[in-house]
């Protein structure tokens, strides 16, 4: 079975490693990280993963422009297996992130997914700051990775303003998230979760039964998690082979095919 990990990071963090716990507090752990593409590919091979969507930790820890260049320098080493993501900044201060500049650059570099770290990069992810860009991202069907490590309110707020925005939630913590995520599943048809932190019994199966397997994407959020744990959780979740196929690769492939650049 084909498996795509939709959420991996390359590069060493300045703090090794911040993980969201069940009370939305940061836990600092020392974890195994992948310095470069070669080390990440070794991890993917060990776990039998075909390909991965990749970010670079310097996007949040150093500078978005630097991180966006750094991820391309690594993914170009294995373009058939590593798909780059970029992070964004407000076009009002960094004009290169205006849609008319950002989207052609994304197309030229094979980038189809974006990320945002508003607290780390000192801006607000809302219409006052980023209306032109967020509206165009939503219209183009470009998935935007967001984490509640910077607070749940920001995720609720941006979806209220842009209800058609495609959001992939990641790094949300290992304890139950249902009271915070089920309302988003119910209200917003383009809200998705990667499965890296779904390591409590029955979470994947419950979401599939309530909202369908089409709303989940297999992802480890490596190195926040080792890849093997989330993979074992998916394969042992008790859902049908068809649902596993959706989560393992079909949902992401469909989303990527719908991106308009």
Backbone as CSV, one residue per row, in Angstrom:
resi,resn,N_x,N_y,N_z,CA_x,CA_y,CA_z,C_x,C_y,C_z
1,UNK,0.833,-1.200,0.000,0.000,0.000,0.000,0.871,1.254,0.000
2,UNK,0.496,2.203,-0.816,1.226,3.461,-0.895,0.958,4.286,0.355
3,UNK,2.017,4.877,0.919,1.868,5.707,2.113,2.647,7.000,1.920
4,UNK,1.959,8.114,2.099,2.584,9.431,2.054,2.486,10.047,3.447
5,UNK,3.600,10.427,3.997,3.610,11.154,5.271,3.427,12.635,4.950
6,UNK,2.296,13.203,5.357,1.961,14.572,4.953,2.599,15.629,5.842
7,UNK,3.414,15.217,6.820,3.908,16.213,7.771,5.239,15.790,8.376
8,UNK,6.330,16.141,7.691,7.677,15.890,8.198,8.480,17.181,8.151
9,UNK,9.459,17.297,9.036,10.323,18.476,9.052,11.778,18.057,8.959
10,UNK,12.537,18.851,8.223,13.984,18.695,8.097,14.642,19.864,8.834
11,UNK,15.836,19.649,9.325,16.587,20.727,9.949,16.514,20.680,11.456
12,UNK,17.555,21.136,12.111,17.610,21.152,13.554,16.938,22.405,14.101
13,UNK,16.112,22.224,15.131,15.499,23.366,15.809,16.489,23.967,16.800
14,UNK,16.286,25.255,17.082,17.130,25.906,18.085,16.802,25.390,19.479
15,UNK,15.553,24.983,19.697,15.156,24.271,20.914,14.726,22.883,20.480
16,UNK,15.309,21.873,21.049,15.010,20.499,20.670,14.235,19.828,21.817
17,UNK,12.896,19.730,21.732,11.962,19.946,20.652,10.667,20.311,21.315
18,UNK,9.922,21.291,20.830,8.684,21.725,21.473,7.513,20.905,20.965
19,UNK,6.777,20.301,21.879,5.636,19.459,21.557,4.444,19.957,22.360
20,UNK,3.271,20.026,21.747,2.078,20.467,22.456,1.527,19.318,23.290
21,UNK,1.225,19.576,24.566,0.613,18.527,25.368,-0.893,18.755,25.480
22,UNK,-1.558,17.937,26.297,-3.019,17.951,26.307,-3.594,19.221,26.915
23,UNK,-2.822,20.010,27.628,-3.303,21.261,28.205,-2.807,22.474,27.423
24,UNK,-2.365,22.230,26.186,-1.862,23.285,25.305,-0.638,23.979,25.894
25,UNK,0.149,23.215,26.646,1.416,23.718,27.161,2.551,23.084,26.371
26,UNK,3.626,23.819,26.178,4.754,23.291,25.432,5.588,22.363,26.310
27,UNK,5.903,21.213,25.760,6.793,20.264,26.410,8.093,20.258,25.625
28,UNK,9.203,20.475,26.284,10.489,20.471,25.590,11.161,19.117,25.780
29,UNK,11.328,18.422,24.652,11.920,17.098,24.676,13.133,17.062,23.745
30,UNK,14.028,16.157,24.017,15.126,15.898,23.096,14.727,14.715,22.230
31,UNK,14.591,14.968,20.931,14.141,13.932,20.011,15.132,13.805,18.864
32,UNK,15.039,12.699,18.159,15.861,12.482,16.979,15.346,13.343,15.829
33,UNK,16.220,14.160,15.257,15.841,15.021,14.152,16.602,14.634,12.895
34,UNK,16.088,15.085,11.749,16.757,14.839,10.470,17.434,16.125,10.031
35,UNK,18.745,16.107,9.987,19.498,17.304,9.616,19.251,17.675,8.149
36,UNK,19.033,16.678,7.298,18.943,16.933,5.867,18.048,15.885,5.207
37,UNK,17.926,15.981,3.877,17.076,15.053,3.139,17.540,13.618,3.282
38,UNK,18.838,13.407,3.277,19.356,12.052,3.368,18.920,11.385,4.677
39,UNK,18.992,12.115,5.780,18.585,11.541,7.067,17.082,11.314,7.126
40,UNK,16.295,12.213,6.542,14.848,11.997,6.520,14.491,10.797,5.652
41,UNK,15.112,10.673,4.486,14.836,9.531,3.620,15.172,8.215,4.317
42,UNK,16.214,8.218,5.127,16.554,7.015,5.891,15.426,6.649,6.850
43,UNK,14.836,7.642,7.508,13.702,7.396,8.403,12.490,6.883,7.622
44,UNK,12.213,7.486,6.480,11.081,7.048,5.660,11.285,5.616,5.189
45,UNK,12.493,5.295,4.742,12.772,3.937,4.266,12.604,2.916,5.376
46,UNK,13.073,3.248,6.569,12.982,2.323,7.701,11.526,1.969,8.001
47,UNK,10.623,2.950,7.797,9.208,2.740,8.115,8.376,2.356,6.893
48,UNK,8.992,2.239,5.729,8.248,1.849,4.541,7.360,2.938,3.990
49,UNK,7.773,4.196,4.134,6.991,5.333,3.659,7.474,5.718,2.256
50,UNK,6.536,5.868,1.336,6.903,6.151,-0.051,7.415,7.577,-0.246
51,UNK,6.719,8.543,0.326,7.089,9.939,0.114,6.572,10.773,1.275
52,UNK,6.971,12.063,1.284,6.594,12.914,2.407,6.462,14.358,1.964
53,UNK,5.579,15.075,2.624,5.465,16.527,2.514,6.375,17.121,3.584
54,UNK,7.232,18.065,3.184,8.345,18.455,4.038,8.369,19.961,4.283
55,UNK,8.629,20.321,5.527,8.942,21.703,5.897,10.372,21.746,6.402
56,UNK,10.841,22.956,6.718,12.173,23.102,7.312,12.024,23.875,8.610
57,UNK,12.638,23.393,9.677,12.437,24.002,10.993,12.892,25.458,11.068
58,UNK,13.772,25.870,10.182,14.204,27.266,10.201,13.116,28.232,9.726
59,UNK,12.050,27.711,9.123,10.925,28.572,8.740,10.370,29.318,9.951
60,UNK,10.326,28.629,11.086,9.807,29.235,12.305,10.913,29.693,13.236
61,UNK,12.032,28.989,13.233,13.083,29.251,14.213,14.057,30.337,13.791
62,UNK,14.211,30.544,12.479,15.209,31.503,12.004,14.525,32.611,11.212
63,UNK,14.070,32.293,10.002,13.477,33.290,9.122,12.696,32.565,8.029
64,UNK,11.469,32.977,7.734,10.684,32.273,6.713,11.360,32.209,5.354
65,UNK,11.927,33.322,4.887,12.599,33.297,3.588,13.749,32.291,3.585
66,UNK,14.547,32.319,4.634,15.660,31.374,4.742,15.132,29.942,4.764
67,UNK,14.095,29.690,5.560,13.529,28.350,5.656,12.943,27.861,4.348
68,UNK,12.280,28.754,3.606,11.706,28.367,2.325,12.795,27.989,1.322
69,UNK,13.899,28.720,1.350,15.025,28.355,0.477,15.661,27.045,0.948
70,UNK,15.758,26.879,2.261,16.410,25.693,2.814,15.650,24.418,2.481
71,UNK,14.320,24.478,2.521,13.559,23.258,2.226,13.704,22.873,0.760
72,UNK,13.777,23.858,-0.127,13.980,23.545,-1.548,15.348,22.906,-1.776
73,UNK,16.350,23.383,-1.063,17.696,22.833,-1.219,17.744,21.360,-0.827
74,UNK,16.852,20.938,0.065,16.819,19.539,0.478,15.897,18.702,-0.401
75,UNK,14.695,19.193,-0.691,13.743,18.381,-1.456,14.188,18.153,-2.892
76,UNK,15.023,19.049,-3.423,15.513,18.872,-4.791,16.403,17.638,-4.904
77,UNK,16.890,17.149,-3.782,17.725,15.948,-3.792,16.904,14.693,-4.109
78,UNK,15.594,14.736,-3.838,14.723,13.576,-4.093,13.333,14.081,-4.469
79,UNK,13.210,14.744,-5.616,11.928,15.378,-5.968,10.788,14.393,-6.174
80,UNK,11.117,13.122,-6.433,10.070,12.118,-6.590,9.524,11.638,-5.254
81,UNK,10.198,12.006,-4.142,9.767,11.512,-2.829,9.491,12.621,-1.822
82,UNK,10.076,13.789,-2.009,9.941,14.864,-1.028,9.262,16.067,-1.673
83,UNK,8.114,16.440,-1.131,7.330,17.561,-1.657,7.484,18.747,-0.712
84,UNK,7.983,19.879,-1.197,8.244,21.006,-0.294,6.992,21.791,0.072
85,UNK,6.996,22.346,1.274,6.007,23.354,1.670,6.753,24.638,2.011
86,UNK,6.061,25.750,1.863,6.596,27.052,2.246,5.749,27.656,3.348
87,UNK,6.345,28.557,4.104,5.574,29.339,5.055,5.341,30.734,4.493
88,UNK,4.386,31.456,5.087,3.960,32.751,4.550,4.168,33.862,5.571
89,UNK,4.225,35.084,5.048,4.286,36.304,5.840,3.307,37.315,5.255
90,UNK,2.980,38.376,5.979,2.037,39.379,5.468,2.609,40.131,4.263
91,UNK,1.883,40.179,3.153,2.363,40.918,1.978,2.545,42.412,2.233
92,UNK,1.858,42.958,3.231,1.985,44.392,3.483,3.398,44.761,3.947
93,UNK,4.108,43.805,4.535,5.479,44.062,4.965,6.505,43.336,4.099
94,UNK,6.136,42.211,3.521,7.018,41.437,2.639,6.284,41.196,1.332
95,UNK,6.521,42.066,0.372,5.738,42.062,-0.862,5.878,40.776,-1.661
96,UNK,6.947,40.029,-1.448,7.125,38.791,-2.199,6.070,37.747,-1.853
97,UNK,5.304,37.985,-0.768,4.244,37.060,-0.386,2.872,37.486,-0.903
98,UNK,2.809,38.541,-1.668,1.571,38.885,-2.356,1.260,37.792,-3.379
99,UNK,-0.012,37.468,-3.581,-0.350,36.346,-4.475,0.279,36.432,-5.856
100,UNK,0.359,37.648,-6.421,0.891,37.772,-7.774,2.379,37.433,-7.852
101,UNK,3.069,37.459,-6.716,4.475,37.051,-6.671,4.627,35.635,-6.109
102,UNK,3.874,35.332,-5.058,4.016,34.049,-4.371,3.570,32.879,-5.246
103,UNK,2.420,32.983,-5.868,1.877,31.848,-6.602,2.749,31.432,-7.788
104,UNK,3.247,32.372,-8.625,4.168,31.936,-9.685,5.436,31.290,-9.142
105,UNK,5.952,31.806,-8.026,7.138,31.199,-7.426,6.841,29.792,-6.924
106,UNK,5.664,29.597,-6.339,5.258,28.264,-5.904,5.187,27.308,-7.094
107,UNK,4.567,27.756,-8.171,4.439,26.906,-9.360,5.804,26.544,-9.914
108,UNK,6.704,27.502,-9.981,8.042,27.262,-10.526,8.830,26.259,-9.690
109,UNK,8.551,26.210,-8.390,9.332,25.365,-7.480,8.579,24.127,-7.006
110,UNK,7.409,23.861,-7.572,6.668,22.662,-7.215,6.095,22.678,-5.811
111,UNK,5.771,23.864,-5.310,5.202,24.000,-3.967,3.687,24.109,-4.079
112,UNK,2.952,23.208,-3.400,1.495,23.214,-3.472,0.825,23.349,-2.114
113,UNK,1.616,23.438,-1.051,1.074,23.553,0.294,1.832,24.643,1.036
114,UNK,1.124,25.324,1.957,1.715,26.423,2.707,1.549,26.189,4.203
115,UNK,2.298,26.955,4.974,2.260,26.869,6.429,2.231,28.286,6.981
116,UNK,1.770,28.429,8.208,1.798,29.729,8.872,2.191,29.538,10.329
117,UNK,3.095,30.404,10.785,3.529,30.448,12.184,3.362,31.891,12.668
118,UNK,2.136,32.365,12.808,1.933,33.791,13.068,2.555,34.294,14.365
119,UNK,2.464,33.528,15.431,3.027,34.003,16.697,4.545,34.050,16.613
120,UNK,5.154,33.004,16.074,6.611,32.964,15.960,7.121,34.095,15.062
121,UNK,6.364,34.378,13.995,6.815,35.376,13.025,6.167,36.743,13.237
122,UNK,5.461,36.916,14.369,5.013,38.227,14.851,4.014,38.913,13.906
123,UNK,2.921,38.207,13.609,1.806,38.828,12.888,0.519,38.111,13.278
124,UNK,-0.604,38.666,12.879,-1.904,38.059,13.130,-2.433,37.467,11.831
125,UNK,-2.934,36.253,11.925,-3.467,35.564,10.751,-4.948,35.897,10.632
126,UNK,-5.240,37.090,10.109,-6.635,37.506,9.966,-6.788,38.426,8.759
127,UNK,-8.015,38.857,8.521,-8.305,39.642,7.323,-7.708,41.042,7.388
128,UNK,-7.548,41.600,8.586,-6.950,42.929,8.698,-5.515,42.912,8.163
129,UNK,-4.792,41.866,8.475,-3.376,41.777,8.117,-3.171,41.154,6.740
130,UNK,-3.988,40.137,6.402,-3.639,39.288,5.260,-4.829,38.963,4.359
131,UNK,-5.771,39.882,4.240,-7.003,39.543,3.515,-6.739,39.108,2.088
132,UNK,-5.943,39.872,1.357,-5.705,39.541,-0.053,-5.093,38.161,-0.194
133,UNK,-4.081,37.856,0.609,-3.392,36.579,0.480,-4.270,35.420,0.924
134,UNK,-4.912,35.541,2.087,-5.731,34.438,2.591,-6.908,34.156,1.669
135,UNK,-7.510,35.197,1.139,-8.618,34.997,0.210,-8.187,34.255,-1.040
136,UNK,-7.015,34.595,-1.567,-6.511,33.931,-2.763,-6.066,32.500,-2.466
137,UNK,-5.485,32.271,-1.282,-5.121,30.904,-0.893,-6.369,30.027,-0.834
138,UNK,-7.437,30.551,-0.232,-8.686,29.794,-0.151,-9.251,29.522,-1.540
139,UNK,-9.266,30.525,-2.400,-9.828,30.365,-3.739,-9.031,29.373,-4.578
140,UNK,-7.724,29.320,-4.359,-6.873,28.414,-5.124,-6.867,26.992,-4.562
141,UNK,-7.510,26.771,-3.422,-7.539,25.441,-2.821,-6.203,24.992,-2.278
142,UNK,-5.358,25.951,-1.910,-4.030,25.619,-1.385,-4.150,25.241,0.095
143,UNK,-3.762,24.038,0.485,-3.824,23.667,1.901,-2.863,24.512,2.741
144,UNK,-3.335,24.917,3.921,-2.548,25.715,4.855,-2.404,24.943,6.162
145,UNK,-1.180,24.623,6.539,-0.919,23.923,7.794,-0.950,24.913,8.948
146,UNK,-1.717,24.563,9.994,-1.786,25.373,11.203,-1.684,24.460,12.417
147,UNK,-1.086,24.987,13.496,-0.968,24.226,14.735,-1.545,25.020,15.897
148,UNK,-2.295,24.366,16.792,-2.776,25.051,17.984,-1.697,25.283,19.028
149,UNK,-0.447,24.931,18.713,0.636,25.300,19.619,0.702,26.814,19.775
150,UNK,0.112,27.544,18.812,0.027,28.995,18.914,-1.375,29.444,19.318
151,UNK,-2.198,28.505,19.801,-3.530,28.834,20.295,-4.632,28.377,19.362
152,UNK,-5.734,27.885,19.958,-6.883,27.442,19.174,-7.693,28.614,18.632
153,UNK,-7.694,29.738,19.341,-8.543,30.846,18.937,-8.186,31.355,17.549
154,UNK,-6.901,31.382,17.230,-6.487,31.844,15.917,-7.007,30.960,14.799
155,UNK,-7.057,29.657,15.047,-7.572,28.725,14.037,-9.075,28.915,13.860
156,UNK,-9.794,29.035,14.969,-11.233,29.295,14.873,-11.496,30.618,14.157
157,UNK,-10.710,31.633,14.468,-10.953,32.963,13.900,-10.709,32.992,12.401
158,UNK,-9.611,32.384,11.945,-9.315,32.450,10.520,-10.336,31.644,9.715
159,UNK,-10.843,30.549,10.275,-11.871,29.790,9.570,-13.206,30.519,9.574
160,UNK,-13.508,31.267,10.620,-14.719,32.083,10.611,-14.668,33.124,9.503
161,UNK,-13.499,33.707,9.296,-13.359,34.735,8.267,-13.239,34.139,6.866
162,UNK,-12.645,32.954,6.768,-12.432,32.312,5.469,-12.942,30.869,5.535
163,UNK,-14.248,30.685,5.509,-14.825,29.349,5.730,-14.469,28.326,4.662
164,UNK,-14.016,28.762,3.493,-13.625,27.823,2.443,-12.125,27.528,2.441
165,UNK,-11.391,28.115,3.372,-9.959,27.883,3.460,-9.691,26.411,3.789
166,UNK,-8.747,25.805,3.070,-8.342,24.433,3.350,-7.266,24.447,4.425
167,UNK,-7.577,23.888,5.576,-6.667,23.872,6.723,-6.312,22.438,7.076
168,UNK,-5.026,22.186,7.273,-4.561,20.908,7.801,-4.005,21.160,9.200
169,UNK,-4.646,20.594,10.200,-4.220,20.774,11.582,-3.130,19.761,11.922
170,UNK,-2.057,20.239,12.570,-0.967,19.352,12.969,-0.441,19.786,14.330
171,UNK,0.319,18.901,14.977,0.949,19.191,16.275,-0.056,19.751,17.278
172,UNK,-1.080,18.944,17.552,-2.181,19.378,18.414,-2.193,18.677,19.770
173,UNK,-1.279,17.745,20.000,-1.170,17.111,21.306,-1.755,15.712,21.328
174,UNK,-1.293,14.892,22.273,-1.637,13.477,22.295,-2.927,13.172,23.036
175,UNK,-3.432,14.103,23.827,-4.671,13.854,24.549,-5.857,14.239,23.689
176,UNK,-7.051,13.859,24.144,-8.244,14.033,23.314,-8.429,15.488,22.878
177,UNK,-8.744,15.657,21.614,-8.930,16.970,21.000,-10.366,17.176,20.537
178,UNK,-11.257,16.209,20.804,-12.551,16.167,20.123,-13.415,17.397,20.390
179,UNK,-13.380,17.941,21.596,-14.229,19.099,21.886,-13.779,20.336,21.122
180,UNK,-12.530,20.329,20.688,-11.990,21.462,19.941,-12.020,21.230,18.434
181,UNK,-11.872,19.986,18.007,-11.794,19.717,16.567,-13.119,19.276,15.949
182,UNK,-13.973,18.564,16.680,-15.224,18.097,16.083,-16.104,19.254,15.609
183,UNK,-16.197,20.372,16.357,-16.971,21.503,15.818,-16.408,22.032,14.502
184,UNK,-15.087,21.974,14.339,-14.471,22.436,13.096,-14.763,21.468,11.950
185,UNK,-14.697,20.182,12.226,-15.099,19.199,11.218,-16.542,19.436,10.773
186,UNK,-17.400,19.685,11.731,-18.828,19.833,11.428,-19.127,21.103,10.646
187,UNK,-18.450,22.191,10.962,-18.772,23.487,10.365,-18.059,23.720,9.028
188,UNK,-16.806,23.252,8.895,-15.980,23.645,7.759,-15.594,22.420,6.927
189,UNK,-16.070,22.385,5.702,-15.891,21.209,4.848,-14.444,20.998,4.425
190,UNK,-13.618,22.039,4.514,-12.221,21.929,4.110,-11.262,21.884,5.297
191,UNK,-11.773,21.474,6.447,-10.926,21.291,7.627,-10.466,19.841,7.697
192,UNK,-9.155,19.645,7.790,-8.555,18.313,7.837,-7.603,18.221,9.029
193,UNK,-7.301,16.986,9.410,-6.280,16.759,10.433,-5.294,15.716,9.936
194,UNK,-4.005,15.949,10.214,-3.052,14.853,10.038,-3.073,14.031,11.314
195,UNK,-2.705,12.770,11.194,-2.991,11.812,12.259,-1.854,11.602,13.248
196,UNK,-0.784,12.395,13.160,0.401,12.117,13.961,0.169,12.014,15.447
197,UNK,-0.696,12.863,15.989,-0.920,12.857,17.440,-2.119,12.008,17.851
198,UNK,-2.729,11.282,16.916,-3.887,10.437,17.240,-3.403,9.073,17.716
199,UNK,-2.838,9.062,18.907,-2.294,7.818,19.429,-3.086,7.302,20.625
200,UNK,-4.255,7.896,20.870,-5.176,7.350,21.868,-6.131,6.385,21.168
201,UNK,-6.592,5.377,21.889,-7.404,4.318,21.309,-8.694,4.873,20.698
202,UNK,-8.942,4.507,19.463,-10.240,4.769,18.846,-10.417,6.116,18.183
203,UNK,-9.425,7.007,18.236,-9.620,8.351,17.690,-9.854,8.329,16.182
204,UNK,-9.015,7.620,15.452,-9.159,7.580,13.991,-10.497,6.960,13.615
205,UNK,-10.842,5.881,14.264,-12.093,5.191,13.943,-13.301,6.072,14.236
206,UNK,-13.265,6.811,15.342,-14.387,7.676,15.698,-14.554,8.799,14.679
207,UNK,-13.461,9.416,14.259,-13.567,10.491,13.273,-14.089,9.954,11.948
208,UNK,-13.610,8.789,11.544,-14.109,8.195,10.304,-15.611,7.924,10.375
209,UNK,-16.080,7.461,11.520,-17.506,7.143,11.651,-18.375,8.397,11.692
210,UNK,-17.855,9.490,12.235,-18.642,10.718,12.351,-18.536,11.617,11.127
211,UNK,-17.339,11.705,10.544,-17.101,12.703,9.503,-16.531,12.122,8.212
212,UNK,-16.211,10.844,8.211,-15.682,10.201,7.022,-14.163,10.174,7.013
213,UNK,-13.609,9.163,6.372,-12.154,9.034,6.307,-11.523,10.065,5.383
214,UNK,-12.343,10.775,4.610,-11.824,11.781,3.690,-11.263,13.011,4.393
215,UNK,-11.484,13.141,5.693,-11.056,14.336,6.419,-9.736,14.144,7.165
216,UNK,-9.130,12.982,7.013,-7.877,12.685,7.709,-6.759,12.429,6.706
217,UNK,-5.544,12.831,7.082,-4.349,12.587,6.278,-3.305,11.928,7.161
218,UNK,-2.712,10.844,6.676,-1.636,10.262,7.469,-0.462,11.230,7.529
219,UNK,-0.017,11.474,8.745,1.165,12.300,8.954,1.747,11.959,10.307
220,UNK,3.043,12.009,10.404,3.702,11.698,11.675,4.001,12.959,12.481
221,UNK,4.096,14.104,11.812,4.609,15.338,12.395,6.035,15.127,12.906
222,UNK,6.768,14.258,12.206,8.177,14.009,12.535,8.957,15.327,12.473
223,UNK,9.820,15.607,13.444,10.273,14.721,14.529,9.544,14.897,15.855
224,UNK,8.428,15.646,15.857,7.635,15.710,17.078,7.239,14.304,17.523
225,UNK,6.940,13.446,16.556,6.712,12.024,16.803,7.657,11.225,15.917
226,UNK,8.107,10.074,16.396,8.748,9.118,15.501,7.687,8.607,14.528
227,UNK,8.089,8.269,13.317,7.118,7.917,12.282,6.392,6.608,12.598
228,UNK,7.071,5.680,13.234,6.496,4.359,13.446,5.242,4.346,14.288
229,UNK,5.168,5.203,15.311,3.996,5.208,16.184,2.717,5.576,15.452
230,UNK,2.660,6.724,14.787,1.468,7.076,14.026,1.130,6.067,12.928
231,UNK,2.147,5.479,12.305,1.885,4.487,11.269,1.224,3.246,11.861
232,UNK,1.737,2.768,12.985,1.133,1.601,13.638,-0.291,1.904,14.085
233,UNK,-0.531,3.140,14.545,-1.869,3.524,14.978,-2.848,3.482,13.816
234,UNK,-2.431,3.994,12.653,-3.310,3.958,11.481,-3.594,2.529,11.052
235,UNK,-2.545,1.730,10.908,-2.737,0.366,10.408,-3.501,-0.510,11.392
236,UNK,-3.437,-0.166,12.679,-4.164,-0.941,13.684,-5.435,-0.286,14.176
237,UNK,-5.950,0.672,13.421,-7.095,1.466,13.889,-8.432,0.751,13.807
238,UNK,-8.491,-0.375,13.103,-9.749,-1.106,13.003,-10.699,-0.580,11.942
239,UNK,-10.234,0.306,11.076,-11.060,0.809,9.986,-10.823,-0.036,8.738
240,UNK,-11.659,0.125,7.730,-11.578,-0.706,6.540,-10.343,-0.361,5.719
241,UNK,-9.975,-1.272,4.840,-8.836,-1.042,3.945,-9.071,0.200,3.085
242,UNK,-10.316,0.403,2.635,-10.624,1.578,1.813,-10.387,2.860,2.590
243,UNK,-10.782,2.893,3.859,-10.549,4.074,4.690,-9.052,4.297,4.904
244,UNK,-8.308,3.222,5.149,-6.859,3.359,5.327,-6.219,3.917,4.065
245,UNK,-6.640,3.442,2.904,-6.105,3.946,1.643,-6.375,5.445,1.491
246,UNK,-7.583,5.871,1.856,-7.905,7.304,1.813,-6.922,8.108,2.646
247,UNK,-6.735,7.668,3.875,-5.896,8.412,4.814,-4.425,8.322,4.425
248,UNK,-4.002,7.164,3.951,-2.586,6.921,3.666,-2.081,7.725,2.478
249,UNK,-2.942,7.939,1.468,-2.437,8.680,0.301,-3.512,9.312,-0.567
250,UNK,-4.693,8.714,-0.670,-5.669,9.192,-1.645,-6.186,10.595,-1.329
251,UNK,-6.431,10.899,-0.062,-6.950,12.226,0.295,-5.954,13.321,-0.064
252,UNK,-4.702,13.114,0.263,-3.687,14.114,-0.055,-3.522,14.267,-1.563
253,UNK,-3.514,13.166,-2.278,-3.375,13.242,-3.733,-4.543,13.994,-4.358
254,UNK,-5.736,13.778,-3.843,-6.907,14.522,-4.334,-6.745,16.006,-4.061
255,UNK,-6.350,16.362,-2.849,-6.164,17.772,-2.493,-5.132,18.445,-3.383
256,UNK,-4.014,17.773,-3.605,-2.966,18.349,-4.440,-3.449,18.537,-5.873
257,UNK,-4.274,17.591,-6.336,-4.806,17.694,-7.685,-5.789,18.827,-7.863
258,UNK,-6.335,19.337,-6.760,-7.314,20.426,-6.827,-6.688,21.806,-6.658
259,UNK,-5.386,21.868,-6.350,-4.719,23.147,-6.181,-4.608,23.859,-7.535
260,UNK,-4.973,25.139,-7.551,-4.955,25.916,-8.790,-3.870,26.995,-8.690
261,UNK,-2.779,26.793,-9.418,-1.686,27.747,-9.446,-1.429,28.204,-10.889
